[in-house]
Amino acid sequence: MKRIFDPIHRFIELDNGEIRLVGLAAFQRLRRLRQLGLAYLAFPSAEHSRFTHALGALAVGERVFQALRTHSSEFFADEADFQRQRRLLRASLLLHDIGHGPFSHACEAVLGRRHETRTAAILALPEVDRALTDMQLDSFEVLSLVAGGASRYPVLRELVSGPNLDCDRMDYLLRDAYFTGVSGGGYDVDQLIASLRILDVRGQPELGVDGRGVVALESFVLARYMMFATVYFHHTTRMYERVLQQALRELWPDPKALDPIAEYLQWDDFRVLDELRRLGTESGRALRDRITVYGLIAEFTAERDLTAFAACERALRERWGDAIWTDTQEELLHRLPLGLPAIPGEEALPTVWVGTRRGIVDAREASDLIAKLSGKAYWRKIFCDKQRVDLEQARLICREIDARMRRESEPLPFAHS
């Protein structure tokens, strides 16, 4: 047994099989991948790694599983079944991020492959497969939980890669809030974990929350919202991700050269920055030395009506053309905060089930707050090339458009006869 001290969860304990997993070169590489990618350029203390997050996800998973044994023991056949599921959950949480590349999602956009496809190749490596076999685990079963595929353990899949109550998210919200200093990212993790239950939903086991834990669930939803608005969609991070993608395309002119998993695993954040220094391109220098080549003209945060954004973008492009570019994030919001209302003819997106005195209901029925936060919102930012655009003039154009649209939307005063 090894005990590792962590600022979020205090001591995290690993058994011999887990120690062997952590010692693998593919896992140690996670030390050299920042959890928040380029967010350190906006939040200087956000230097924490995917390695520490993987340990934290395991720590949350252990607490959650022990709570489920206490409150939902009927869903485990016997002690042997519980221990096997526990081993599978802990190993899957340790390995859930092992396929990530340098700077995570920005890297995926350049290489054209999602990190889950790399995970499959890494789990198939002889040393990884052997370590899992020695733990009496199947690498394909681990992959099904990590990649969200079909699994005979739907509750474990929700805990590893689910859209709402996964241990991955439970850890990274706390960890990212701690290392960025954003207090709004905190939530009542103790109460939320104590409230988790396995519920029988139409004859199928589903992870849910006891009705007395709705307030904790609300704090979790708000934490997610605050971290997206404050950290994950921060304009500095998004701007440098564009710079990074330009730099990576120069560094990797042939993305397929990184397809072999042995070559892919040779790359991490540190090597990218070192290679960019050697390459000496303008985008590489901007990234390494934090040179702001783009200026932020306007932000549209959590908007539901994009009329003002569209008007500003149109006016700016008419004047400055391709020196204007926009950043959009709504494609990431299918999980924020808890799924959307069903669309006619389409499958309803996942939500959280709550066990109440009147039965099992959707979280939006159990909480007015969650109901009000549900639905689609859009994050939009308009940037410009600072060498080609008068930034202050561009901002003035947007302010004038916004003021005019506000005046036009005001109701007419009541006329007395």
Secondary structure as UniProt FT lines:
FT   STRAND          2..6
FT   TURN            7..9
FT   STRAND          10..14
FT   HELIX           16..23
FT   HELIX           25..28
FT   HELIX           29..32
FT   TURN            35..36
FT   HELIX           37..41
FT   TURN            44..45
FT   HELIX           50..71
FT   HELIX           73..75
FT   HELIX           79..95
FT   TURN            96..99
FT   TURN            102..104
FT   HELIX           105..111
FT   HELIX           115..123
FT   HELIX           126..134
FT   TURN            135..136
FT   HELIX           139..146
FT   TURN            147..148
FT   HELIX           154..161
FT   HELIX           167..180
FT   HELIX           183..185
FT   HELIX           189..195
FT   STRAND          196..201
FT   TURN            202..203
FT   STRAND          204..210
FT   HELIX           211..213
FT   HELIX           214..227
FT   HELIX           228..232
FT   HELIX           235..251
FT   HELIX           255..258
FT   HELIX           261..264
FT   TURN            265..266
FT   HELIX           269..279
FT   HELIX           282..288
FT   TURN            289..290
FT   STRAND          294..303
FT   HELIX           307..320
FT   HELIX           321..323
FT   STRAND          324..328
FT   HELIX           330..335
FT   TURN            344..345
FT   STRAND          353..356
FT   TURN            357..358
FT   STRAND          359..362
FT   HELIX           363..366
FT   HELIX           368..373
FT   STRAND          378..385
FT   TURN            386..388
FT   HELIX           391..409
//
